[in-house]
């Protein structure tokens, strides 16, 4: 059984940083991409960042320049470094791993508030 497990969420003040981690466990070989979506209260889930096996990275316009995604393929882990956080970044952040279809984590809450 495949599990995608996020960690690292929490509460921070505007301008601070957080780093999210996401690890894939179970029988899922050859993950081709990993990334993050987020969903704020009352809003649809939106893409945040993703990285494929070739090292190509994609960011939403709202986080470009502030967030950085990285992957450790050997550990089947992805990271999302979030800097200069804003209140509008408050959301549940969901990690996914892609191999033919997306496998989702349960989500981790990020709250940015003074």
N, C-alpha and C positions, 0 to 999 in steps of 0.2 A: 504494500500500500504506500502511495506517495504522500508525503507530508511537506508542506511549505510553512515554515515557522518564522514569523517576524519577531523582532525584539528591538528595544531602544526607544520606544515612544515615551512621552511624558509631557510635562508642563514646563514651558520656558517663557521668558519675557521677550517682547519684541527686540529684534537685533541680536538675539543669542543664537546658539547653534545646537543641533542635535544630529546624531548619527544613527540611522536605522540599519539593522542587519536582517538578512533573510537567508535561511538555510534550507536546502532541499534534502530530504531523507527518503529512503525507500528505493524501490526499483524504478528509477527513471534515468536511463542512460542517455547521454548525448543531448543534454539540454541545449537548445539552440539560442534561447534568449531568456533573459530575466529582466524584471523591471518592477515598477511601482505605479499604482493608480491610487487615487484618493477620493473620498466622498465626504463632503461637508453636509451638515444637517439641511435637509430640504433641497439638496442639489443632486444632480446625477454624478455617477462615478466618472472621473476624468483621468486621462493619462498624465503622468508626471514625468517619468523618465524610463528608458529601457536601454539595454545593451545586448547586442547579439554576439555570437561566437567569434566574429571577425573583428570585434572591437569597435564596431559602429555604435554610436550612442545617439539617442534622440531625446530631446527635452521639450516640454511644453514651454510656450513663450513666457508664461507667468513665473517660471522658476529658472529659466536659463540665466546663467551667470551667478546664480546663488546656490544651486544644488549641483552635486556631482555624483554620478553613479559609477560604481566600480564593481568588478567581479573577480572572484578567486575561483577559477573553474575547477581546480583540483579539489577544493573544499565544497564545491557546489554552493557557493555563498555569494550573495550580492550585498552591496552596501549603498546607502544613500546618505551622503554628507549634506546636511542642510544648514546653510549659513544665512545670516541676515534674515532671520525668520520674521514673518509678518503675521498679524492677526488673521489675515485671510488665508494663511496656510493651515489654519486649524481644520482638522479633518481626521477621519480614520484612514490610515494608509495601508493599502493592501499590496502585498508582493505577489508576483506571479512568476511561474517558470513555464516555459513553452517547449513542448516536444510533441508536435502534431496537434496538440490542443493545449489550452492554458490550464494550469493547476494553480489554485489560489490558496493563499494563507487566510487566516481568520481576521487579520487586521490588527493594527496597533494605533492607539489614539495619540495624536499630537495636538496639543493645545498651546496656542501662543496668545498670551494675555498679560497685561500689566495689573 
